[in-house]
């Protein structure tokens, strides 16, 4: 894969990751979200279900999101702290 394509993929993944994290960190709406709710909520953001599942998996792997056995997702303490120091 050429470098330009790799950069495009990385930028797209980062956009999806940030979209999920931003939604989970929204001060006016902090709560556990179901994966299906996030998919529906982000439907107009040029994303599909697989993009959302991949973004959630990446965020879980980075330690920024918890995903429960019943498919609820919410930010970790690390994500909440990051949000406080960046804001």
Backbone atoms as SQL, in Angstrom:
CREATE TABLE atoms (id INTEGER PRIMARY KEY, chain TEXT, resi INTEGER, resn TEXT, atom TEXT, x REAL, y REAL, z REAL);
INSERT INTO atoms VALUES
  (1, 'A', 1, 'UNK', 'N', 0.849, -1.173, 0.000),
  (2, 'A', 1, 'UNK', 'CA', 0.000, 0.000, 0.000),
  (3, 'A', 1, 'UNK', 'C', 0.897, 1.240, 0.000),
  (4, 'A', 2, 'UNK', 'N', 0.728, 2.138, -0.949),
  (5, 'A', 2, 'UNK', 'CA', 1.532, 3.354, -1.001),
  (6, 'A', 2, 'UNK', 'C', 1.319, 4.223, 0.237),
  (7, 'A', 3, 'UNK', 'N', 2.286, 5.062, 0.509),
  (8, 'A', 3, 'UNK', 'CA', 2.281, 5.909, 1.700),
  (9, 'A', 3, 'UNK', 'C', 1.044, 6.808, 1.770),
  (10, 'A', 4, 'UNK', 'N', 0.635, 7.380, 0.636),
  (11, 'A', 4, 'UNK', 'CA', -0.542, 8.263, 0.635),
  (12, 'A', 4, 'UNK', 'C', -1.795, 7.519, 1.054),
  (13, 'A', 5, 'UNK', 'N', -1.937, 6.280, 0.584),
  (14, 'A', 5, 'UNK', 'CA', -3.103, 5.481, 0.952),
  (15, 'A', 5, 'UNK', 'C', -3.065, 5.140, 2.436),
  (16, 'A', 6, 'UNK', 'N', -1.874, 4.840, 2.955),
  (17, 'A', 6, 'UNK', 'CA', -1.722, 4.536, 4.376),
  (18, 'A', 6, 'UNK', 'C', -2.124, 5.740, 5.219),
  (19, 'A', 7, 'UNK', 'N', -1.683, 6.929, 4.799),
  (20, 'A', 7, 'UNK', 'CA', -2.044, 8.148, 5.520),
  (21, 'A', 7, 'UNK', 'C', -3.541, 8.387, 5.489),
  (22, 'A', 8, 'UNK', 'N', -4.177, 8.158, 4.334),
  (23, 'A', 8, 'UNK', 'CA', -5.623, 8.336, 4.219),
  (24, 'A', 8, 'UNK', 'C', -6.362, 7.391, 5.161),
  (25, 'A', 9, 'UNK', 'N', -5.915, 6.133, 5.212),
  (26, 'A', 9, 'UNK', 'CA', -6.544, 5.140, 6.096),
  (27, 'A', 9, 'UNK', 'C', -6.357, 5.559, 7.553),
  (28, 'A', 10, 'UNK', 'N', -5.156, 5.974, 7.914),
  (29, 'A', 10, 'UNK', 'CA', -4.877, 6.401, 9.291),
  (30, 'A', 10, 'UNK', 'C', -5.722, 7.606, 9.677),
  (31, 'A', 11, 'UNK', 'N', -5.846, 8.561, 8.778),
  (32, 'A', 11, 'UNK', 'CA', -6.657, 9.753, 9.057),
  (33, 'A', 11, 'UNK', 'C', -8.128, 9.388, 9.212),
  (34, 'A', 12, 'UNK', 'N', -8.618, 8.499, 8.373),
  (35, 'A', 12, 'UNK', 'CA', -10.017, 8.068, 8.461),
  (36, 'A', 12, 'UNK', 'C', -10.265, 7.334, 9.775),
  (37, 'A', 13, 'UNK', 'N', -9.344, 6.453, 10.149),
  (38, 'A', 13, 'UNK', 'CA', -9.493, 5.736, 11.417),
  (39, 'A', 13, 'UNK', 'C', -9.464, 6.702, 12.591),
  (40, 'A', 14, 'UNK', 'N', -8.567, 7.662, 12.566),
  (41, 'A', 14, 'UNK', 'CA', -8.491, 8.655, 13.641),
  (42, 'A', 14, 'UNK', 'C', -9.775, 9.462, 13.723),
  (43, 'A', 15, 'UNK', 'N', -10.365, 9.792, 12.568),
  (44, 'A', 15, 'UNK', 'CA', -11.624, 10.526, 12.544),
  (45, 'A', 15, 'UNK', 'C', -12.732, 9.703, 13.213),
  (46, 'A', 16, 'UNK', 'N', -12.797, 8.425, 12.891),
  (47, 'A', 16, 'UNK', 'CA', -13.819, 7.566, 13.500),
  (48, 'A', 16, 'UNK', 'C', -13.575, 7.413, 15.004),
  (49, 'A', 17, 'UNK', 'N', -12.316, 7.218, 15.378),
  (50, 'A', 17, 'UNK', 'CA', -11.984, 7.082, 16.801),
  (51, 'A', 17, 'UNK', 'C', -12.383, 8.337, 17.568),
  (52, 'A', 18, 'UNK', 'N', -12.012, 9.491, 17.028),
  (53, 'A', 18, 'UNK', 'CA', -12.326, 10.745, 17.707),
  (54, 'A', 18, 'UNK', 'C', -13.845, 10.955, 17.760),
  (55, 'A', 19, 'UNK', 'N', -14.564, 10.590, 16.716),
  (56, 'A', 19, 'UNK', 'CA', -16.019, 10.735, 16.719),
  (57, 'A', 19, 'UNK', 'C', -16.663, 9.937, 17.843),
  (58, 'A', 20, 'UNK', 'N', -16.220, 8.708, 18.029),
  (59, 'A', 20, 'UNK', 'CA', -16.754, 7.877, 19.114),
  (60, 'A', 20, 'UNK', 'C', -16.378, 8.470, 20.466),
  (61, 'A', 21, 'UNK', 'N', -15.105, 8.785, 20.636),
  (62, 'A', 21, 'UNK', 'CA', -14.645, 9.299, 21.922),
  (63, 'A', 21, 'UNK', 'C', -15.303, 10.630, 22.259),
  (64, 'A', 22, 'UNK', 'N', -15.419, 11.494, 21.278),
  (65, 'A', 22, 'UNK', 'CA', -16.072, 12.792, 21.494),
  (66, 'A', 22, 'UNK', 'C', -17.510, 12.603, 21.974),
  (67, 'A', 23, 'UNK', 'N', -18.207, 11.663, 21.360),
  (68, 'A', 23, 'UNK', 'CA', -19.605, 11.409, 21.749),
  (69, 'A', 23, 'UNK', 'C', -19.684, 10.871, 23.174),
  (70, 'A', 24, 'UNK', 'N', -18.764, 9.976, 23.525),
  (71, 'A', 24, 'UNK', 'CA', -18.781, 9.395, 24.863),
  (72, 'A', 24, 'UNK', 'C', -18.376, 10.397, 25.936),
  (73, 'A', 25, 'UNK', 'N', -17.601, 11.409, 25.562),
  (74, 'A', 25, 'UNK', 'CA', -17.129, 12.404, 26.529),
  (75, 'A', 25, 'UNK', 'C', -18.011, 13.652, 26.592),
  (76, 'A', 26, 'UNK', 'N', -19.070, 13.695, 25.818),
  (77, 'A', 26, 'UNK', 'CA', -19.965, 14.851, 25.810),
  (78, 'A', 26, 'UNK', 'C', -20.493, 15.107, 27.220),
  (79, 'A', 27, 'UNK', 'N', -20.165, 16.260, 27.769),
  (80, 'A', 27, 'UNK', 'CA', -20.545, 16.604, 29.145),
  (81, 'A', 27, 'UNK', 'C', -22.062, 16.617, 29.354),
  (82, 'A', 28, 'UNK', 'N', -22.811, 16.929, 28.311),
  (83, 'A', 28, 'UNK', 'CA', -24.269, 16.999, 28.434),
  (84, 'A', 28, 'UNK', 'C', -24.941, 15.643, 28.295),
  (85, 'A', 29, 'UNK', 'N', -24.177, 14.625, 27.943),
  (86, 'A', 29, 'UNK', 'CA', -24.807, 13.337, 27.656),
  (87, 'A', 29, 'UNK', 'C', -23.908, 12.171, 28.049),
  (88, 'A', 30, 'UNK', 'N', -23.213, 12.284, 29.183),
  (89, 'A', 30, 'UNK', 'CA', -22.350, 11.181, 29.599),
  (90, 'A', 30, 'UNK', 'C', -23.199, 10.065, 30.182),
  (91, 'A', 31, 'UNK', 'N', -23.071, 8.919, 29.585),
  (92, 'A', 31, 'UNK', 'CA', -23.785, 7.724, 30.037),
  (93, 'A', 31, 'UNK', 'C', -23.227, 6.542, 29.284),
  (94, 'A', 32, 'UNK', 'N', -23.484, 5.375, 29.748),
  (95, 'A', 32, 'UNK', 'CA', -23.122, 4.245, 28.881),
  (96, 'A', 32, 'UNK', 'C', -23.989, 4.273, 27.622),
  (97, 'A', 33, 'UNK', 'N', -23.377, 4.038, 26.504),
  (98, 'A', 33, 'UNK', 'CA', -24.081, 3.941, 25.231),
  (99, 'A', 33, 'UNK', 'C', -24.022, 2.501, 24.763),
  (100, 'A', 34, 'UNK', 'N', -25.065, 2.041, 24.127),
  (101, 'A', 34, 'UNK', 'CA', -24.969, 0.731, 23.488),
  (102, 'A', 34, 'UNK', 'C', -24.247, 0.926, 22.161),
  (103, 'A', 35, 'UNK', 'N', -23.619, -0.129, 21.692),
  (104, 'A', 35, 'UNK', 'CA', -22.929, -0.062, 20.404),
  (105, 'A', 35, 'UNK', 'C', -23.926, 0.336, 19.318),
  (106, 'A', 36, 'UNK', 'N', -25.124, -0.221, 19.343),
  (107, 'A', 36, 'UNK', 'CA', -26.135, 0.114, 18.338),
  (108, 'A', 36, 'UNK', 'C', -26.514, 1.585, 18.379),
  (109, 'A', 37, 'UNK', 'N', -26.609, 2.166, 19.592),
  (110, 'A', 37, 'UNK', 'CA', -26.910, 3.598, 19.701),
  (111, 'A', 37, 'UNK', 'C', -25.813, 4.442, 19.058),
  (112, 'A', 38, 'UNK', 'N', -24.567, 4.084, 19.312),
  (113, 'A', 38, 'UNK', 'CA', -23.460, 4.825, 18.711),
  (114, 'A', 38, 'UNK', 'C', -23.476, 4.714, 17.193),
  (115, 'A', 39, 'UNK', 'N', -23.766, 3.536, 16.690),
  (116, 'A', 39, 'UNK', 'CA', -23.831, 3.344, 15.237),
  (117, 'A', 39, 'UNK', 'C', -24.911, 4.245, 14.654),
  (118, 'A', 40, 'UNK', 'N', -26.091, 4.254, 15.263),
  (119, 'A', 40, 'UNK', 'CA', -27.184, 5.108, 14.775),
  (120, 'A', 40, 'UNK', 'C', -26.828, 6.582, 14.902),
  (121, 'A', 41, 'UNK', 'N', -26.216, 6.958, 16.026),
  (122, 'A', 41, 'UNK', 'CA', -25.873, 8.351, 16.271),
  (123, 'A', 41, 'UNK', 'C', -24.853, 8.868, 15.262),
  (124, 'A', 42, 'UNK', 'N', -23.923, 8.036, 14.848),
  (125, 'A', 42, 'UNK', 'CA', -22.857, 8.450, 13.942),
  (126, 'A', 42, 'UNK', 'C', -23.184, 8.150, 12.477),
  (127, 'A', 43, 'UNK', 'N', -24.403, 7.721, 12.191),
  (128, 'A', 43, 'UNK', 'CA', -24.770, 7.301, 10.837),
  (129, 'A', 43, 'UNK', 'C', -24.568, 8.407, 9.801),
  (130, 'A', 44, 'UNK', 'N', -24.783, 9.641, 10.153),
  (131, 'A', 44, 'UNK', 'CA', -24.638, 10.734, 9.199),
  (132, 'A', 44, 'UNK', 'C', -23.211, 11.230, 9.057),
  (133, 'A', 45, 'UNK', 'N', -22.267, 10.621, 9.738),
  (134, 'A', 45, 'UNK', 'CA', -20.881, 11.100, 9.750),
  (135, 'A', 45, 'UNK', 'C', -19.986, 10.299, 8.803),
  (136, 'A', 46, 'UNK', 'N', -20.525, 9.886, 7.669),
  (137, 'A', 46, 'UNK', 'CA', -19.779, 9.121, 6.669),
  (138, 'A', 46, 'UNK', 'C', -19.110, 7.894, 7.284),
  (139, 'A', 47, 'UNK', 'N', -19.876, 7.148, 8.042),
  (140, 'A', 47, 'UNK', 'CA', -19.354, 5.953, 8.691),
  (141, 'A', 47, 'UNK', 'C', -20.382, 4.837, 8.605),
  (142, 'A', 48, 'UNK', 'N', -19.930, 3.623, 8.768),
  (143, 'A', 48, 'UNK', 'CA', -20.864, 2.505, 8.803),
  (144, 'A', 48, 'UNK', 'C', -20.599, 1.666, 10.053),
  (145, 'A', 49, 'UNK', 'N', -21.371, 0.629, 10.228),
  (146, 'A', 49, 'UNK', 'CA', -21.279, -0.194, 11.434),
  (147, 'A', 49, 'UNK', 'C', -19.872, -0.762, 11.644),
  (148, 'A', 50, 'UNK', 'N', -19.259, -1.254, 10.566),
  (149, 'A', 50, 'UNK', 'CA', -17.917, -1.823, 10.698),
  (150, 'A', 50, 'UNK', 'C', -16.893, -0.773, 11.118),
  (151, 'A', 51, 'UNK', 'N', -17.023, 0.443, 10.578),
  (152, 'A', 51, 'UNK', 'CA', -16.133, 1.531, 10.998),
  (153, 'A', 51, 'UNK', 'C', -16.274, 1.784, 12.493),
  (154, 'A', 52, 'UNK', 'N', -17.501, 1.774, 12.980),
  (155, 'A', 52, 'UNK', 'CA', -17.758, 2.032, 14.396),
  (156, 'A', 52, 'UNK', 'C', -17.205, 0.904, 15.260),
  (157, 'A', 53, 'UNK', 'N', -17.434, -0.333, 14.851),
  (158, 'A', 53, 'UNK', 'CA', -16.920, -1.475, 15.617),
  (159, 'A', 53, 'UNK', 'C', -15.399, -1.457, 15.670),
  (160, 'A', 54, 'UNK', 'N', -14.783, -1.111, 14.543),
  (161, 'A', 54, 'UNK', 'CA', -13.320, -1.017, 14.514),
  (162, 'A', 54, 'UNK', 'C', -12.828, 0.109, 15.424),
  (163, 'A', 55, 'UNK', 'N', -13.495, 1.254, 15.387),
  (164, 'A', 55, 'UNK', 'CA', -13.102, 2.385, 16.232),
  (165, 'A', 55, 'UNK', 'C', -13.236, 2.020, 17.708),
  (166, 'A', 56, 'UNK', 'N', -14.329, 1.388, 18.062),
  (167, 'A', 56, 'UNK', 'CA', -14.529, 0.976, 19.458),
  (168, 'A', 56, 'UNK', 'C', -13.443, -0.009, 19.876),
  (169, 'A', 57, 'UNK', 'N', -13.133, -0.964, 19.018),
  (170, 'A', 57, 'UNK', 'CA', -12.088, -1.946, 19.334),
  (171, 'A', 57, 'UNK', 'C', -10.736, -1.257, 19.523),
  (172, 'A', 58, 'UNK', 'N', -10.412, -0.296, 18.660),
  (173, 'A', 58, 'UNK', 'CA', -9.147, 0.425, 18.809),
  (174, 'A', 58, 'UNK', 'C', -9.118, 1.194, 20.131),
  (175, 'A', 59, 'UNK', 'N', -10.224, 1.865, 20.471),
  (176, 'A', 59, 'UNK', 'CA', -10.284, 2.642, 21.706),
  (177, 'A', 59, 'UNK', 'C', -10.216, 1.742, 22.938),
  (178, 'A', 60, 'UNK', 'N', -10.838, 0.575, 22.870),
  (179, 'A', 60, 'UNK', 'CA', -10.727, -0.400, 23.965),
  (180, 'A', 60, 'UNK', 'C', -9.264, -0.822, 24.103),
  (181, 'A', 61, 'UNK', 'N', -8.624, -1.106, 22.985),
  (182, 'A', 61, 'UNK', 'CA', -7.222, -1.515, 22.992),
  (183, 'A', 61, 'UNK', 'C', -6.292, -0.443, 23.544),
  (184, 'A', 62, 'UNK', 'N', -6.642, 0.816, 23.364),
  (185, 'A', 62, 'UNK', 'CA', -5.835, 1.925, 23.875),
  (186, 'A', 62, 'UNK', 'C', -6.137, 2.234, 25.336),
  (187, 'A', 63, 'UNK', 'N', -7.157, 1.570, 25.891),
  (188, 'A', 63, 'UNK', 'CA', -7.518, 1.822, 27.281),
  (189, 'A', 63, 'UNK', 'C', -8.339, 3.078, 27.484),
  (190, 'A', 64, 'UNK', 'N', -9.015, 3.547, 26.434),
  (191, 'A', 64, 'UNK', 'CA', -9.813, 4.766, 26.537),
  (192, 'A', 64, 'UNK', 'C', -11.310, 4.495, 26.643),
  (193, 'A', 65, 'UNK', 'N', -11.719, 3.271, 26.333),
  (194, 'A', 65, 'UNK', 'CA', -13.143, 2.908, 26.360),
  (195, 'A', 65, 'UNK', 'C', -13.286, 1.522, 26.961),
  (196, 'A', 66, 'UNK', 'N', -14.316, 1.374, 27.797),
  (197, 'A', 66, 'UNK', 'CA', -14.712, 0.058, 28.299),
  (198, 'A', 66, 'UNK', 'C', -15.882, -0.431, 27.447),
  (199, 'A', 67, 'UNK', 'N', -15.898, -1.728, 27.155),
  (200, 'A', 67, 'UNK', 'CA', -17.035, -2.352, 26.464),
  (201, 'A', 67, 'UNK', 'C', -17.464, -3.535, 27.299),
  (202, 'A', 68, 'UNK', 'N', -18.715, -3.529, 27.722),
  (203, 'A', 68, 'UNK', 'CA', -19.224, -4.587, 28.583),
  (204, 'A', 68, 'UNK', 'C', -19.698, -5.776, 27.750),
  (205, 'A', 69, 'UNK', 'N', -19.986, -6.870, 28.443),
  (206, 'A', 69, 'UNK', 'CA', -20.459, -8.091, 27.779),
  (207, 'A', 69, 'UNK', 'C', -21.807, -7.876, 27.095),
  (208, 'A', 70, 'UNK', 'N', -22.600, -6.928, 27.606),
  (209, 'A', 70, 'UNK', 'CA', -23.907, -6.664, 26.979),
  (210, 'A', 70, 'UNK', 'C', -23.845, -5.489, 26.002),
  (211, 'A', 71, 'UNK', 'N', -22.650, -5.214, 25.471),
  (212, 'A', 71, 'UNK', 'CA', -22.409, -4.229, 24.406),
  (213, 'A', 71, 'UNK', 'C', -22.686, -2.784, 24.804),
  (214, 'A', 72, 'UNK', 'N', -22.405, -2.432, 26.051),
  (215, 'A', 72, 'UNK', 'CA', -22.429, -1.037, 26.458),
  (216, 'A', 72, 'UNK', 'C', -21.001, -0.523, 26.431),
  (217, 'A', 73, 'UNK', 'N', -20.839, 0.730, 26.026),
  (218, 'A', 73, 'UNK', 'CA', -19.514, 1.340, 25.995),
  (219, 'A', 73, 'UNK', 'C', -19.546, 2.646, 26.772),
  (220, 'A', 74, 'UNK', 'N', -18.441, 2.918, 27.458),
  (221, 'A', 74, 'UNK', 'CA', -18.313, 4.168, 28.202),
  (222, 'A', 74, 'UNK', 'C', -16.832, 4.482, 28.360),
  (223, 'A', 75, 'UNK', 'N', -16.502, 5.760, 28.570),
  (224, 'A', 75, 'UNK', 'CA', -15.092, 6.137, 28.657),
  (225, 'A', 75, 'UNK', 'C', -14.448, 5.642, 29.942),
  (226, 'A', 76, 'UNK', 'N', -13.155, 5.353, 29.862),
  (227, 'A', 76, 'UNK', 'CA', -12.393, 4.973, 31.042),
  (228, 'A', 76, 'UNK', 'C', -11.995, 6.229, 31.807),
  (229, 'A', 77, 'UNK', 'N', -11.444, 6.034, 32.990),
  (230, 'A', 77, 'UNK', 'CA', -10.939, 7.181, 33.762),
  (231, 'A', 77, 'UNK', 'C', -9.851, 7.909, 32.990),
  (232, 'A', 78, 'UNK', 'N', -9.028, 7.145, 32.285),
  (233, 'A', 78, 'UNK', 'CA', -7.959, 7.761, 31.498),
  (234, 'A', 78, 'UNK', 'C', -8.532, 8.712, 30.445),
  (235, 'A', 79, 'UNK', 'N', -9.599, 8.294, 29.770),
  (236, 'A', 79, 'UNK', 'CA', -10.227, 9.154, 28.762),
  (237, 'A', 79, 'UNK', 'C', -10.838, 10.388, 29.409),
  (238, 'A', 80, 'UNK', 'N', -11.477, 10.211, 30.560),
  (239, 'A', 80, 'UNK', 'CA', -12.067, 11.359, 31.252),
  (240, 'A', 80, 'UNK', 'C', -10.982, 12.339, 31.701),
  (241, 'A', 81, 'UNK', 'N', -9.866, 11.816, 32.183),
  (242, 'A', 81, 'UNK', 'CA', -8.760, 12.670, 32.599),
  (243, 'A', 81, 'UNK', 'C', -8.156, 13.392, 31.398),
  (244, 'A', 82, 'UNK', 'N', -7.952, 12.673, 30.306),
  (245, 'A', 82, 'UNK', 'CA', -7.445, 13.283, 29.081),
  (246, 'A', 82, 'UNK', 'C', -8.342, 14.430, 28.657),
  (247, 'A', 83, 'UNK', 'N', -9.631, 14.219, 28.707),
  (248, 'A', 83, 'UNK', 'CA', -10.596, 15.247, 28.329),
  (249, 'A', 83, 'UNK', 'C', -10.456, 16.480, 29.225),
  (250, 'A', 84, 'UNK', 'N', -10.196, 16.290, 30.496),
  (251, 'A', 84, 'UNK', 'CA', -10.040, 17.412, 31.426),
  (252, 'A', 84, 'UNK', 'C', -8.773, 18.202, 31.135),
  (253, 'A', 85, 'UNK', 'N', -7.676, 17.533, 30.844),
  (254, 'A', 85, 'UNK', 'CA', -6.424, 18.269, 30.663),
  (255, 'A', 85, 'UNK', 'C', -6.311, 18.884, 29.283),
  (256, 'A', 86, 'UNK', 'N', -7.036, 18.357, 28.301),
  (257, 'A', 86, 'UNK', 'CA', -6.989, 18.914, 26.955),
  (258, 'A', 86, 'UNK', 'C', -7.950, 20.102, 26.843),
  (259, 'A', 87, 'UNK', 'N', -9.013, 20.071, 27.582),
  (260, 'A', 87, 'UNK', 'CA', -10.048, 21.121, 27.468),
  (261, 'A', 87, 'UNK', 'C', -9.604, 22.452, 27.969);
